[in-house]
Amino acid sequence: MSDTTTSEPRIRADWLRPDPYPQLIGGRESFDGAARPVFDPSTGGQVASYLAASDAEVEGAISAARASFDAKVWQRMPGPRKAEVLEAAAAAIRADAPRLAALEAMDTGKAVSGALTNDVYEAANAFSYAAAICRTTHGDVRRSSFPPDLLPGGGPDLLTLRLREPAGVVAELLPWNGPLMTGSQRIASALAAGCSIVAKPPVDAVVTLVELGRILTAAGLPAGVLNIVLGPGSTVGERLITDRRIDLISLTGGTETGRHVLAAAARNLTPVHLELGGKSPVVVFADADLDQAVGWAMMAAFVNMGEVCVAGSRLLVEESVYDQVVEAVAAAAATLPVGDALHPDTFIGPLINERHADRVRGFVSRALDAGDASVVGKPALPDGLLPTYVAPTVLGRVRRGCEVEQQEVFGPVLAAMPFRDEAEAIALANGTQYGLNGTVFTRDIERAFRFSDALDCGEVNVNCHFAPDMNGGRGEPRRASGFARTGVDAYTRTKAVNVQVHSG
């Protein structure tokens, strides 16, 4: 896998824009900002450029979103017509899948095969699901009344209508580990709710979100409903999270960034939805189907190089089968093809940049130097790879409470620990600041439900790991993401309308 030279180009030249990737403001592309490079983490070379938004462009994007929302150009569009726009976007994503997958792999380092079978697939599904919501959205109606002794005769009979209305103008701040998939899920949900949006991708991965903006514009999304601005969080992002015209801030990112956004939003009392980090436990009991558990544990830890918020980065195994399971996971990880993200056989590509790869390697070296863990598996990397690559690493007998057991690494590093009984497994599983996701492997159905009830997290998986319907979780104010009605509801607010139907 180290030899990436073939007779075919790594990526078709006409799939990349020769001009810098621009902003999308009010339905038009804008080119005012200063050019910055787009690097390919597989090769280290510059493959494109983008324009960092100027202050005037950020202002223009917020103003366009505000104007489109206040004019209700999207909110009041009939549901079936909105569904047609979103279905057209889904169809365009599917039709352009090979190009979008290649661009995502080139920009982020994720394996192109995974980008095609997962990220692009889920991006299209997000818009298909949002289209269905537009066709079927509704509120609820119930009879209500005043306290019986408050008014003569008990007072009038009332019907209370509870209506879902769009939250307003959304600042959508997106992560670099899956900008196309995550951006599609967030934007599709916000559009299904009727919001207008200013979206900002991370500086390390801008390409596919700009492409998504072009797809939605071509699909017929009215001008100003989706605006995209590029540039650093310290400038462009800060403008978005402190502007009074923003009605909701939605962030998918790291915990420290989440704290900063919450503090900034508090100045204007702007509501915030967060999906932050994770340190998800994969718990394996001795009675489980161990072959299945090993396969899922390996995938949970190393898919997308561990750069996943719900990565199963802690493996907790019952002591009697601990060595068997952990060694099997390490052996499976050692067979994963490592190399160029654009090679169709690659499973482990580069991390997003060398700085992040150094951070991940730091967790491993500090754990080993402190005696907090031992290496069970860390295969040698193929010759010729850049420092952006990190081998899939399994650390065993990790000391409880140490850094690598407590902190999100966000890389291909698995921390394995034994447990003696169910009580200790629960204590270990719930023993971090994170609570996004958890997994249990067991053949005992009563234990599965009992353990699921005891796990303090937003989503529990039984005898599997990844699932599209991902809830918020402890410390995660976002109510849901993925394919769930609550994912759309997160971009709405409730209005109650009380109607007197009988005077009493």
VOTI-411306 format. One record per residue (C-alpha): x, y, z; residue in one letter. Coordinates in steps of 0.2 Angstrom, whole numbers, plus 5000, padded with zeros to 4 digits. Layout:
% VOTI-411306
XYZA...
***
This chain:
% VOTI-411306
500050005000M501550125001S501750134982D500350254977T500950274959T499750204946T499450224928S497850324932E497850494941P497450484960R496050604956I495350674940R495950854937A494250914932D493550864949W494451004957L494151184954R495551274946P494951434955D494951454974P493351384983Y492251534987P490951584999Q489051554995L488151714999I486351754994G486351624981G487951684973R489751634974E490851774982S492751794979F493351934990D494351855003G496251805003A496751634996A497351495007R497951325003P497051155003V498251015007F498050825004D498550735020P499050585010S500350675000T500650835009G500450934993G499351074989Q497951024978V496751174978A496451334987S495051424996Y494551605000L494451655018A492951755020A493151945023S492252035036D491052105023A490651925016E490251865034V489152015036E488351985019G488051795023A487151835040I486151975032S485651855017A485051725029A484151845040R483251925025A482751755018S482051695035F481151855039D480351855021A479851675024K480351625007V480751445012W479751435028Q478151465019R478551365004M477251215003P477951055011G477850954994P478851084985R480151094998K480250904997A480550914979E482051024982V482850914995L482450754984E483350834970A484850864981A484850684987A484750624968A486150744963A487350674978I486950494972R487350534954A488950624959D489550494972A491250444965P491750624963R491150684980L491950534989A493650564980A493550744986L493150705003E494550575004A495750694997M495250835009D495150735025T496150585023G494750465025K494850305015A493850334998V492950164999S492250215016G491850395010A490850314996L489950175005T489650275021N489850465020D489050495003V487750365006Y487250445022E487350625015A486050575001A484950485014N484950645025A484150745011F482950605007S482350595025Y482150775027A481050775011A479950645019A479850755035I479350905024C477850805017R477250735034T477750875047T476350915059H476050975077G474750905089D473050955096V472350915113R470850975124R471351085138S470451185152S470651305166F470751245184P468851195188P468651325202D469551465194L468051535183L466151525185P465551355178G467351305175G467751425161G467751395142P468351235134D469951255124L470851175110L472751185112T473751175096L475651145098R476551195082L478351165077R479051325070E480851345063P482151405076A482651545064G484351585057V485551445061V487451465063A488051285058E489851255063L490451085056L491950965060P493350905049W493150725051N491650705040G491050875033P490050805019L489050685029M488850785045T488550945035G487150855025S486350785041Q486350955049R485851065034I484550945029A483750945046S483851135048A483051145030L481651025035A481251125050A481151285039G482751375045C483951485035S485751445038I487551515038V488651365038A490551365041K491651215038P493351185047P494851265038V495551085036D494151025025A493151155015V492951074998V491450965000T490351085009L490651214995V490151074983E488551034993L488051224992G488151214974R487151054973I485751134984L485751294973T485551194957A484151094966A483151254968G483451304986L483051494986P484451614987A484951665005G484251505013V485951425014L487551525015N489251465017I490751555024V492551485025L493951535037G494651515054P493551495069G494451635078S493851765065T492451695055V491751575068G491851715081E490751835071R489451705069L489251645087I489251825094T488051905081D486251955088R485451905072R485851725074I484451625082D485251465085L487051405086I487451225081S489151155084L489850985080T491650985087G492750965102G492350995120T493451145122E492651225107T490951185114G491351275131R491951425121H490351435110V489251415125L490151565134A490051675119A488251625115A487751675133A488051855130R486551865118N485651715126L485751625110T485151445111P486551315107V486551135101H488151035104L488750875098E490550855106L491750725110G491650545116G492650405124K491350265121S491550105129P491349935120V490949815134V491249625130V490549495142F491249315142A489549245136D489549355120A489849295103D491649335104L492049325085D490649455082Q491249565097A493049565090V492549625073G491449755079W492749815092A494049835079M492849935067M492250035082A494050085086A494850105069F493550155056V493950325049N495650315059M494650335075G494250515070E492450485075V491450555090C490650385094V492250285091A492350135103G493950195110S493850095126R493749905126L493149835142L493249645143V492749515156E494349455164E494149275159S494149315140V495149475141Y496749415133D495849315120Q494849465114V496149595115V497449505106E496149455092A495649635090V497549685089A497849545076A496349605066A496949785066A498649735060A497849665044T497049835040L497749905023P498650075027V499050195013G498450335002D496650385006A496250384987L496850204985H495250094984P496049964995D496450075009T495650065026F496850165037I497250335028G498150485035P497550595050L496850765045I498650845047N500350815055E499950925070R498450815075H499450655071A500850715083D499450745096R498850565094V500650495095R500850605111G499450505120F500250345116V502050395121S501450475138R500450315142A501950205139L503250315148D502150325163A501850145164G499950175161D499850045148A500749915137S500749885118V499649735113V499749785094G500549925084K501049865067P502449945057A501850075044L502350045026P503850135020D503750305012G502150375022L502150545029L502050595047P500150615045T499950425047Y499750335063V499750145065A498150065073P498750045090T497949935104V498549975122L498249845135G497949835154R497650025154V497750105171R496050165177R496050355178G497550385167C497550515153E497350395138V495850305147E495050475151Q495350595137Q494750585119E496150545108V495250555091F496450445082G496750255079P497150215098V496150085108L496250075127A495849905133A495449855151M494849705160P493349695172F492849565185R490949575186D489549675179E489649815193A491449845189E491049855170A489649985173I490850085184A492250085171L490950125157A490250275166N491950325173G492350475161T491650645158Q490950585141Y489250505139G488850505120L488850315116N489050145123G489049965117T488849795126V489049625119F488149475128T487049335124R486049365140D484549475135I484149515153E485949575156R485849675139A484349775145F485049795163R486649855157F485849975144S484850045158D486350075169A487450155155L487450345157D487450395139C486350445125G486450295114E486750105118V487149975105N486849795109V487949665099N488349805086C489149975087H488750105074F486950155071A486250305061P485050365074D486250445087M485550535102N486350675112G486950595128G487650655144R488450825143G487850835125E486450965123P486050915105R484450815106R484850705091A485650685075S485550565061G483950495054F482650535068A481250665069R482050735085T483550785074G482350895064V481550955080D483151015087A483051155074Y481251205079T480351295093R478651255100T477151375099K475551345108A473951415101V472451405113N470751425104V469051445114Q467851315107V466451335119H466151475131S465651365146G
***
